[in-house]
């Protein structure tokens, strides 16, 4: 399946049997009730799969007991690295903080509330090694994908925005707003600097990667609504920010003359 010169779903460019060190960047703001279960499950899966890794949690200046919980977890999880982002704060700032400090050869972005599956992460990792792609993107809306307890109003807005992205950029990938993605280090370096301070970073990173010619595979993934706490995504506040970064990426695609293309 061709998509603007990129092959998705079956993108086989090279074979790499050498294990890559995996970094998992997890932003956390007031996640004391969820972060323990999330990290213990993730660590168990990565250990069982014998994947060299680090789990890098960015405490985004939490006001609850998140930092205290993380300190205790560090005694149980040797690969857990904890940073505190004193500010400015916001989802995008926290992820960017982690993307400046991870040590792996590839990096995944996951949520602290266990909405993303560690089993899916293992599939993404093995897919990247198998086909040599620069990125592995998740989709919740294709065959094999699934959402559990997804709020109806967010579902309607999600599909509207993602269909708009597909139309404007001429791509078949249908879940750009899905934060759960895996990137090679070279990809992250090649699409800097980042502009988005909030959840619109989930749109900026993959769109820049696609526009700049980085290869990607797409795999279905499962999303499960959080058990504890409330989402930090405020739809009314984020609307204009999403459209800002969408316009920014569209301008680069239309007028940059390929200046930022992958070399």
Backbone bond lengths (Angstrom), bond angles and torsions (degrees), N, CA, C in turn:
res aa  C-N    CA-C-N  psi(-1)  N-CA   C-N-CA  omega(-1)  CA-C   N-CA-C  phi
1 X - - - 1.462 - - 1.516 109.01 -
2 X 1.319 117.67 116.96 1.460 121.14 -176.36 1.522 110.73 -92.78
3 X 1.302 117.33 145.30 1.457 122.49 -175.30 1.510 108.45 -149.06
4 X 1.352 117.30 90.91 1.468 121.01 -179.19 1.518 112.11 55.42
5 X 1.316 116.60 41.63 1.457 119.32 178.98 1.503 113.94 85.19
6 X 1.330 117.48 -8.08 1.458 121.08 178.47 1.525 108.36 -100.99
7 X 1.298 117.30 143.66 1.460 120.50 173.91 1.513 107.97 -102.86
8 X 1.320 116.43 121.64 1.458 119.20 -179.71 1.519 109.38 -111.83
9 X 1.317 114.72 160.32 1.457 124.96 -177.87 1.533 111.83 73.37
10 X 1.320 120.11 -40.34 1.466 121.39 178.87 1.508 109.03 -134.24
11 X 1.313 116.37 60.72 1.457 119.86 -175.61 1.528 109.40 -94.46
12 X 1.306 117.97 98.99 1.463 122.51 -176.84 1.512 109.33 -113.23
13 X 1.329 116.84 100.44 1.453 120.82 -177.72 1.510 112.37 -107.03
14 X 1.338 117.25 -30.34 1.455 119.83 -179.49 1.521 108.31 -164.55
15 X 1.301 115.79 165.80 1.460 120.77 179.07 1.516 109.43 -111.53
16 X 1.308 116.54 130.54 1.450 121.72 -178.83 1.517 107.98 -133.32
17 X 1.317 116.87 107.77 1.462 120.48 -176.83 1.522 111.35 -97.45
18 X 1.314 117.39 -0.20 1.457 120.78 179.99 1.525 109.02 -81.56
19 X 1.326 119.13 124.04 1.464 120.41 179.10 1.520 111.65 -57.70
20 X 1.314 115.92 137.44 1.454 122.02 175.78 1.521 109.16 -98.36
21 X 1.322 116.33 138.78 1.458 117.89 172.20 1.521 108.35 -71.21
22 X 1.312 115.45 126.74 1.451 122.57 -177.48 1.522 110.72 -101.35
23 X 1.308 116.36 127.19 1.462 121.63 169.35 1.522 108.47 -104.77
24 X 1.318 116.50 138.99 1.461 121.64 176.21 1.526 107.44 -118.59
25 X 1.324 116.08 112.75 1.462 121.03 -179.93 1.526 108.64 -94.31
26 X 1.331 115.53 124.00 1.463 121.59 -177.52 1.527 108.85 -127.46
27 X 1.335 118.42 110.12 1.466 120.04 174.38 1.522 109.40 -77.46
28 X 1.321 116.97 141.77 1.464 119.61 -177.40 1.521 110.36 -139.37
29 X 1.314 115.99 118.93 1.465 121.64 174.19 1.526 108.01 -127.99
30 X 1.330 115.58 114.15 1.471 121.99 -179.94 1.530 111.36 54.00
31 X 1.329 115.63 54.18 1.473 121.44 -177.37 1.527 111.52 -116.84
32 X 1.321 117.69 31.47 1.468 120.42 -175.39 1.528 112.44 -61.86
33 X 1.334 117.95 -29.10 1.463 120.40 -178.16 1.530 112.53 -80.63
34 X 1.331 116.96 -22.19 1.470 120.70 -173.55 1.516 114.04 -108.39
35 X 1.327 117.32 -29.46 1.459 120.49 -166.27 1.531 112.75 -64.63
36 X 1.324 117.55 -33.28 1.463 120.21 -178.25 1.519 112.02 -63.51
37 X 1.327 117.24 -51.92 1.456 121.52 179.66 1.529 110.89 -62.10
38 X 1.319 116.19 -40.63 1.466 120.87 -179.89 1.520 111.13 -59.49
39 X 1.324 117.08 -51.27 1.458 120.83 -174.42 1.530 112.09 -71.25
40 X 1.316 117.57 -37.57 1.463 119.62 -179.73 1.530 110.99 -66.84
41 X 1.326 117.01 -40.85 1.466 119.79 177.27 1.526 111.29 -65.68
42 X 1.320 115.93 -43.46 1.461 120.51 -179.10 1.520 110.74 -63.39
43 X 1.318 117.34 -46.47 1.462 121.36 -179.41 1.533 110.95 -62.46
44 X 1.320 116.78 -41.84 1.461 120.29 179.94 1.525 110.86 -59.98
45 X 1.328 116.85 -45.49 1.465 121.00 -178.98 1.522 111.49 -64.86
46 X 1.317 117.57 -43.09 1.462 120.87 -178.74 1.527 111.03 -67.70
47 X 1.323 116.81 -36.87 1.456 120.81 177.28 1.522 111.42 -66.58
48 X 1.325 116.46 -45.56 1.460 120.68 179.96 1.528 111.56 -61.77
49 X 1.337 116.36 -33.73 1.462 120.87 -179.83 1.525 112.47 -85.07
50 X 1.330 116.43 -2.88 1.470 121.97 178.76 1.528 112.00 57.34
51 X 1.330 115.92 43.25 1.461 121.50 179.62 1.530 109.12 -97.36
52 X 1.336 118.36 121.94 1.469 119.84 174.35 1.525 109.27 -62.46
53 X 1.320 116.63 130.01 1.462 117.42 -171.29 1.518 112.38 -159.23
54 X 1.312 113.64 167.76 1.466 123.25 163.39 1.525 107.12 -136.50
55 X 1.317 115.37 146.30 1.460 121.43 173.41 1.515 106.75 -110.14
56 X 1.331 115.88 110.16 1.460 121.48 -173.88 1.526 109.22 -106.70
57 X 1.319 116.21 107.89 1.459 121.39 179.53 1.523 109.27 -100.23
58 X 1.324 115.15 129.00 1.462 120.66 175.69 1.521 108.03 -103.56
59 X 1.316 116.01 105.56 1.455 121.19 174.31 1.528 107.69 -73.43
60 X 1.320 115.99 113.10 1.472 120.28 -173.04 1.527 111.48 -88.34
61 X 1.341 113.80 55.82 1.467 120.36 178.65 1.533 111.22 58.66
62 X 1.328 115.56 47.60 1.471 121.24 -177.75 1.522 111.77 -60.74
63 X 1.328 114.72 149.45 1.468 120.94 179.89 1.524 111.93 -101.03
64 X 1.331 117.01 -5.60 1.459 119.87 179.30 1.529 109.53 -102.63
65 X 1.320 118.26 -148.20 1.466 122.18 -175.63 1.537 112.84 -96.32
66 X 1.315 117.67 19.73 1.466 120.72 -177.07 1.519 112.35 -54.92
67 X 1.315 117.16 -47.70 1.463 120.49 -177.03 1.521 111.47 -64.29
68 X 1.330 117.54 -38.85 1.460 120.76 178.14 1.531 111.00 -64.96
69 X 1.321 116.12 -41.01 1.468 120.20 178.39 1.529 109.59 -63.40
70 X 1.316 117.34 -42.02 1.464 121.30 179.94 1.528 111.23 -63.70
71 X 1.306 116.78 -37.88 1.465 120.50 179.20 1.526 111.07 -62.40
72 X 1.318 116.91 -39.49 1.467 121.42 177.87 1.537 110.04 -68.72
73 X 1.326 116.30 -41.50 1.458 120.80 -178.20 1.527 112.22 -64.66
74 X 1.321 116.85 -28.70 1.463 119.37 179.51 1.524 112.01 -62.69
75 X 1.335 117.06 -23.85 1.458 120.12 177.01 1.527 111.74 -76.69
76 X 1.324 117.43 -20.60 1.458 122.11 179.70 1.525 112.71 -99.69
77 X 1.316 116.77 -24.37 1.473 121.10 -173.87 1.522 108.33 -120.90
78 X 1.334 119.14 98.28 1.468 122.12 -176.52 1.527 113.68 -61.33
79 X 1.326 117.37 -27.57 1.464 120.59 -176.46 1.527 113.03 -89.27
80 X 1.324 117.33 4.50 1.465 121.04 -178.31 1.519 110.75 -82.68
81 X 1.332 114.96 124.30 1.464 122.73 176.28 1.524 107.31 -116.24
82 X 1.316 117.07 130.31 1.459 121.11 -176.31 1.525 109.98 -119.80
83 X 1.319 115.40 129.03 1.458 122.23 172.56 1.527 108.02 -123.29
84 X 1.320 116.16 150.27 1.461 120.89 172.78 1.519 108.79 -113.72
85 X 1.317 115.08 123.13 1.458 121.52 175.86 1.526 107.97 -88.96
86 X 1.326 116.22 101.91 1.464 120.62 -176.04 1.517 112.14 -68.23
87 X 1.318 117.46 -22.77 1.456 120.95 178.58 1.520 111.17 144.18
88 X 1.331 115.72 158.86 1.466 127.46 -0.63 1.518 111.61 -65.67
89 X 1.330 114.36 153.65 1.456 120.34 -173.99 1.518 112.09 -109.33
90 X 1.311 115.07 163.55 1.458 123.16 -176.94 1.514 108.09 141.42
91 X 1.327 117.31 156.32 1.456 121.63 -176.90 1.526 111.49 -53.30
92 X 1.310 116.84 -49.92 1.458 120.34 -177.91 1.511 112.71 -62.92
93 X 1.322 116.47 -42.52 1.470 120.03 178.26 1.523 110.64 -61.70
94 X 1.329 117.00 -40.35 1.471 120.46 -178.33 1.524 110.83 -66.84
95 X 1.332 116.95 -44.49 1.467 119.87 178.57 1.523 110.05 -64.21
96 X 1.316 117.61 -43.84 1.467 121.07 178.58 1.523 110.95 -60.79
97 X 1.326 117.34 -37.33 1.461 121.66 176.75 1.531 109.85 -59.11
98 X 1.324 115.69 -44.13 1.465 119.97 178.87 1.511 112.55 -69.20
99 X 1.339 117.53 -35.97 1.461 121.12 -178.87 1.525 112.62 -71.30
100 X 1.308 117.00 -14.32 1.468 121.10 174.62 1.527 111.68 -88.81
101 X 1.337 117.43 -9.03 1.461 119.63 -170.06 1.532 114.71 -128.41
102 X 1.307 119.37 -2.44 1.469 119.57 -177.60 1.528 110.40 -72.99
103 X 1.326 116.04 153.71 1.461 121.33 -174.02 1.526 113.39 -109.69
104 X 1.323 118.12 -6.30 1.455 121.09 -174.18 1.516 114.06 -78.40
105 X 1.324 114.84 171.34 1.468 121.73 174.74 1.518 111.45 -85.99
106 X 1.325 116.51 -14.82 1.461 122.16 171.99 1.523 107.41 -144.04
107 X 1.328 115.59 158.05 1.464 119.20 -174.23 1.520 109.86 -141.42
108 X 1.325 115.58 133.50 1.455 122.43 175.48 1.524 108.94 -109.74
109 X 1.319 114.98 148.10 1.464 121.18 174.04 1.524 107.21 -108.80
110 X 1.331 115.61 122.86 1.461 120.77 -179.82 1.522 109.99 -132.32
111 X 1.311 115.43 161.01 1.457 121.52 -179.81 1.519 111.36 -90.46
112 X 1.322 115.69 156.35 1.460 121.79 -177.26 1.522 112.82 -83.73
113 X 1.334 117.94 -7.86 1.466 121.12 -171.49 1.524 113.66 -100.54
114 X 1.347 117.12 13.13 1.454 123.46 179.13 1.536 112.56 65.05
115 X 1.340 116.75 23.05 1.459 119.08 175.16 1.525 110.95 -73.60
116 X 1.344 117.09 -24.47 1.463 122.33 177.53 1.524 109.57 -98.62
117 X 1.328 116.35 144.35 1.459 121.34 -174.50 1.530 111.97 -91.67
118 X 1.335 118.70 127.94 1.470 120.96 172.59 1.520 112.80 -58.58
119 X 1.334 117.48 -31.80 1.468 120.24 177.19 1.526 110.75 -64.04
120 X 1.325 116.61 -39.06 1.462 119.76 176.40 1.526 110.97 -64.61
121 X 1.319 116.79 -37.83 1.465 119.84 178.19 1.525 110.76 -59.96
122 X 1.318 117.64 -41.91 1.467 120.65 178.27 1.529 110.69 -61.23
123 X 1.330 117.00 -40.50 1.463 120.25 178.73 1.531 110.99 -65.36
124 X 1.324 116.87 -40.85 1.466 121.11 178.22 1.528 110.09 -61.22
125 X 1.319 115.91 -45.75 1.463 121.58 -177.93 1.527 110.73 -61.66
126 X 1.318 117.35 -47.76 1.464 120.26 -178.98 1.533 111.37 -67.81
127 X 1.329 116.44 -31.94 1.461 119.28 176.56 1.528 110.96 -65.31
128 X 1.315 117.43 -41.80 1.464 120.76 178.92 1.526 110.88 -62.27
129 X 1.312 116.93 -41.99 1.463 120.12 178.31 1.530 110.72 -67.47
130 X 1.323 115.70 -38.77 1.472 120.50 -176.81 1.516 112.16 -65.58
131 X 1.339 117.22 -47.36 1.468 118.22 -171.33 1.523 114.22 -108.64
132 X 1.335 117.07 -2.25 1.461 119.66 175.88 1.509 114.77 71.65
133 X 1.328 118.60 16.84 1.457 121.02 -178.03 1.525 110.98 -68.52
134 X 1.331 115.00 154.97 1.468 121.24 178.63 1.525 111.65 -77.17
135 X 1.318 116.74 -26.42 1.464 122.19 -177.93 1.523 109.10 -144.11
136 X 1.322 115.83 153.03 1.461 121.51 168.02 1.520 107.15 -126.84
137 X 1.332 115.83 120.36 1.454 122.04 -177.45 1.517 110.06 -104.56
138 X 1.321 116.23 143.75 1.450 121.18 175.03 1.513 111.41 -94.31
139 X 1.323 116.24 149.03 1.463 121.11 170.64 1.521 109.47 -133.47
140 X 1.308 114.96 131.17 1.466 120.94 178.64 1.523 111.43 -94.47
141 X 1.334 116.91 -4.22 1.457 120.98 -167.93 1.531 113.39 -117.05
142 X 1.320 118.34 11.27 1.456 122.16 176.09 1.524 108.87 -113.43
143 X 1.333 116.93 174.68 1.446 121.47 -178.81 1.527 110.89 -55.48
144 X 1.316 116.95 127.20 1.457 122.17 -177.32 1.512 113.42 96.87
145 X 1.328 117.11 -18.66 1.461 121.24 176.45 1.521 110.65 -82.25
146 X 1.327 116.11 161.95 1.462 119.10 -176.01 1.519 110.20 -161.80
147 X 1.329 116.40 143.86 1.462 121.72 171.43 1.525 108.14 -123.96
148 X 1.315 115.63 144.17 1.459 121.60 179.42 1.523 108.50 -123.11
149 X 1.327 116.09 120.89 1.467 122.72 178.11 1.531 111.37 61.42
150 X 1.326 116.59 43.81 1.466 121.12 177.93 1.528 108.38 -80.69
151 X 1.332 118.89 124.96 1.469 121.19 -177.57 1.529 111.46 -57.53
152 X 1.326 118.90 129.67 1.471 121.59 -174.94 1.523 114.24 -56.35
153 X 1.339 118.19 -41.29 1.468 119.57 -177.89 1.534 110.79 -68.15
154 X 1.334 116.93 -35.25 1.466 120.29 176.82 1.522 110.65 -70.19
155 X 1.326 116.77 -34.78 1.461 120.73 177.56 1.527 110.88 -61.52
156 X 1.320 116.95 -45.91 1.471 121.52 -179.12 1.527 110.24 -62.68
157 X 1.326 117.32 -45.49 1.464 120.97 179.87 1.528 111.40 -68.16
158 X 1.329 116.56 -36.63 1.459 120.56 178.88 1.514 111.06 -60.32
159 X 1.342 116.35 -50.11 1.454 119.18 -177.46 1.522 111.86 -67.43
160 X 1.323 117.63 -35.47 1.465 121.29 177.66 1.519 110.65 -62.44
161 X 1.320 116.58 -48.49 1.462 120.68 -176.80 1.530 110.75 -67.93
162 X 1.327 117.73 -44.00 1.460 120.05 -178.28 1.525 111.83 -65.96
163 X 1.313 117.84 -35.96 1.458 119.90 176.19 1.522 110.91 -67.69
164 X 1.329 117.23 -35.32 1.453 120.58 175.44 1.523 110.44 -63.21
165 X 1.332 117.32 -43.41 1.469 121.61 177.95 1.525 110.45 -60.12
166 X 1.304 117.20 -44.96 1.466 121.07 -179.60 1.525 111.04 -60.12
167 X 1.317 115.78 -41.60 1.456 120.35 -178.24 1.526 111.14 -68.58
168 X 1.327 117.22 -46.25 1.461 121.25 -175.82 1.522 112.63 -68.58
169 X 1.337 117.03 -35.35 1.458 120.45 -174.17 1.532 113.28 -103.15
170 X 1.318 116.45 -3.37 1.456 119.66 177.64 1.512 113.88 63.81
171 X 1.325 116.85 40.80 1.460 121.29 -179.03 1.518 109.78 -118.16
172 X 1.330 116.20 159.07 1.461 121.20 177.98 1.528 112.48 -95.75
173 X 1.316 117.52 -17.36 1.467 120.96 -179.34 1.521 109.66 -61.28
174 X 1.334 117.29 130.55 1.459 121.08 -167.14 1.524 115.33 -115.01
175 X 1.351 118.07 16.02 1.470 119.22 -177.61 1.525 111.09 -145.37
176 X 1.313 115.84 52.38 1.468 120.88 -178.50 1.525 111.11 -59.27
177 X 1.325 118.27 -36.46 1.465 121.71 -176.13 1.519 113.58 -74.17
178 X 1.316 117.74 -7.03 1.461 122.21 176.99 1.532 108.79 -69.14
179 X 1.321 117.01 116.52 1.469 120.42 -177.27 1.526 112.65 -70.31
180 X 1.317 116.98 -22.51 1.468 121.99 -172.60 1.525 110.54 -76.80
181 X 1.327 116.10 98.56 1.454 122.35 -177.70 1.527 109.23 -146.53
182 X 1.335 115.15 161.42 1.462 122.13 -179.07 1.524 108.75 -125.95
183 X 1.345 116.48 133.33 1.465 121.95 -176.85 1.527 110.18 -131.75
184 X 1.320 115.65 145.68 1.464 119.59 167.76 1.523 109.38 -72.84
185 X 1.324 115.57 153.71 1.463 120.48 178.38 1.534 110.67 -55.82
186 X 1.339 116.57 -42.97 1.465 120.34 -178.17 1.527 111.55 -61.86
187 X 1.307 116.62 -31.67 1.461 120.38 178.00 1.523 110.91 -68.00
188 X 1.328 115.98 -47.64 1.467 120.15 179.29 1.528 110.44 -58.86
189 X 1.339 116.35 -43.96 1.467 119.28 179.99 1.526 110.76 -64.92
190 X 1.337 116.51 -34.16 1.452 120.53 -175.51 1.512 114.81 -77.61
191 X 1.337 118.29 -13.51 1.459 119.90 -179.45 1.533 112.85 -112.66
192 X 1.329 115.64 8.64 1.466 119.14 172.35 1.522 109.54 -76.66
193 X 1.351 117.73 160.82 1.469 128.32 -0.27 1.531 111.13 -81.53
194 X 1.333 114.02 156.07 1.455 119.65 177.45 1.523 109.88 -94.94
195 X 1.330 115.43 146.94 1.460 121.31 -177.65 1.520 113.23 -108.00
196 X 1.330 116.41 -29.01 1.469 120.12 -167.93 1.521 112.33 -76.04
197 X 1.341 117.75 126.36 1.458 120.67 177.87 1.524 113.69 -91.11
198 X 1.313 116.98 -11.37 1.471 119.52 -173.21 1.526 110.55 -130.20
199 X 1.329 118.02 -150.15 1.462 121.32 -174.69 1.523 112.85 -66.98
200 X 1.328 117.80 -13.64 1.463 118.81 177.57 1.526 112.07 -67.78
201 X 1.341 117.42 -9.24 1.464 119.90 173.28 1.527 110.78 -62.00
202 X 1.344 117.16 -29.07 1.459 120.21 179.53 1.528 111.62 -64.96
203 X 1.327 117.40 -21.65 1.458 122.71 176.06 1.524 110.92 -91.41
204 X 1.315 116.62 -40.72 1.462 120.60 -176.66 1.524 112.97 -61.34
205 X 1.333 117.91 -46.46 1.470 119.88 -174.00 1.527 112.13 -63.84
206 X 1.341 120.29 -53.40 1.473 117.94 -178.58 1.518 113.74 -67.36
207 X 1.337 118.12 -36.97 1.463 119.10 -179.67 1.524 111.04 -65.36
208 X 1.322 117.69 -41.17 1.459 119.98 176.07 1.522 110.77 -61.82
209 X 1.338 116.69 -42.05 1.462 119.88 179.56 1.527 110.99 -61.18
210 X 1.323 117.01 -43.06 1.461 121.15 -179.89 1.524 110.44 -66.62
211 X 1.334 116.44 -48.17 1.465 121.32 -177.77 1.525 111.30 -60.79
212 X 1.320 116.10 -37.84 1.467 120.26 -174.52 1.528 113.23 -87.49
213 X 1.314 116.99 6.34 1.449 120.03 170.12 1.513 116.39 88.15
214 X 1.333 118.09 18.30 1.462 120.13 176.15 1.528 109.22 -80.27
215 X 1.315 115.75 140.20 1.461 120.33 -177.00 1.521 110.47 -79.16
216 X 1.319 115.80 150.76 1.457 119.01 -179.03 1.512 112.10 -149.70
217 X 1.313 114.30 148.28 1.460 122.99 171.07 1.516 108.29 -109.74
218 X 1.303 116.64 155.12 1.463 121.98 179.45 1.524 109.38 -123.97
219 X 1.324 116.29 125.96 1.457 121.90 177.89 1.530 109.38 -125.18
220 X 1.326 117.46 146.55 1.470 119.64 175.27 1.517 110.57 -69.21
221 X 1.320 115.89 147.19 1.459 119.88 175.29 1.517 110.04 -141.12
222 X 1.322 114.46 165.10 1.465 121.88 -177.52 1.528 109.15 -106.27
223 X 1.318 115.88 138.77 1.471 121.96 175.12 1.520 108.60 -123.84
224 X 1.339 115.76 129.86 1.470 121.78 -179.58 1.519 108.51 -123.47
225 X 1.316 117.32 130.22 1.461 120.87 -178.91 1.528 110.74 -62.42
226 X 1.303 115.12 149.90 1.464 121.78 -175.26 1.528 111.97 -61.13
227 X 1.345 114.74 148.82 1.461 121.34 176.41 1.530 111.23 -85.54
228 X 1.330 116.04 -32.69 1.461 120.49 -172.81 1.531 110.06 -126.20
229 X 1.332 115.30 152.52 1.448 120.36 173.89 1.517 112.46 70.79
230 X 1.339 114.98 -168.20 1.458 121.44 -179.20 1.520 108.79 -128.57
231 X 1.322 115.46 153.62 1.465 120.65 179.10 1.520 110.11 -66.18
232 X 1.344 115.27 144.10 1.457 120.14 177.04 1.525 112.39 -86.90
233 X 1.343 117.22 -1.75 1.459 121.20 179.73 1.518 109.73 -79.54
234 X 1.323 116.86 119.86 1.450 123.27 177.21 1.527 108.15 -109.20
235 X 1.333 115.59 106.08 1.457 120.99 -170.80 1.528 112.01 -59.90
236 X 1.321 117.85 -44.87 1.463 120.12 -177.75 1.520 111.71 -61.35
237 X 1.335 116.20 -37.73 1.464 119.77 -179.54 1.514 111.49 -74.62
238 X 1.337 117.33 -28.81 1.459 120.05 -171.69 1.515 113.83 -88.25
239 X 1.330 118.63 -17.01 1.461 121.23 -174.15 1.521 113.53 -52.30
240 X 1.311 116.62 -54.49 1.464 119.87 -177.58 1.518 111.53 -67.49
241 X 1.328 118.00 -30.64 1.470 120.97 179.83 1.533 110.62 -69.64
242 X 1.322 116.96 -39.65 1.458 120.26 176.03 1.527 110.77 -61.40
243 X 1.328 116.47 -44.53 1.458 119.44 -177.85 1.525 111.39 -71.00
244 X 1.323 117.53 -30.46 1.464 120.08 175.11 1.520 110.82 -60.98
245 X 1.334 116.68 -50.11 1.466 118.90 -176.43 1.523 110.36 -71.39
246 X 1.327 117.00 -30.67 1.467 120.29 175.04 1.531 110.15 -62.53
247 X 1.316 116.67 -44.93 1.459 120.94 178.71 1.519 111.09 -65.51
248 X 1.325 116.59 -40.53 1.469 120.77 178.63 1.533 110.86 -58.86
249 X 1.330 116.38 -47.54 1.470 120.39 -179.33 1.524 111.20 -67.27
250 X 1.329 116.53 -34.67 1.461 120.02 178.79 1.527 110.75 -67.15
251 X 1.324 116.70 -38.04 1.470 120.61 176.65 1.525 110.20 -63.65
252 X 1.329 117.44 -43.80 1.465 119.73 177.76 1.518 110.85 -60.93
253 X 1.320 116.80 -45.10 1.462 120.40 -179.07 1.525 111.62 -61.65
254 X 1.335 116.58 -39.20 1.461 120.78 -172.13 1.521 114.14 -85.95
255 X 1.345 117.42 -29.29 1.459 118.96 -168.27 1.520 115.75 -127.20
256 X 1.336 119.32 -2.81 1.462 119.47 -174.20 1.513 113.41 -80.04
257 X 1.339 118.12 -8.55 1.465 122.17 179.50 1.531 112.58 58.06
258 X 1.322 116.00 27.40 1.451 119.57 176.99 1.513 115.53 75.23
259 X 1.346 116.80 15.03 1.463 120.55 -177.03 1.526 113.00 -61.41
260 X 1.339 117.30 -26.79 1.454 120.79 -175.18 1.523 112.57 -105.72
261 X 1.322 117.19 9.90 1.465 121.32 -178.29 1.511 112.09 -60.72
262 X 1.329 114.99 149.69 1.458 120.87 175.11 1.521 109.98 -58.18
263 X 1.308 116.21 128.29 1.471 121.48 179.76 1.506 109.42 -82.60
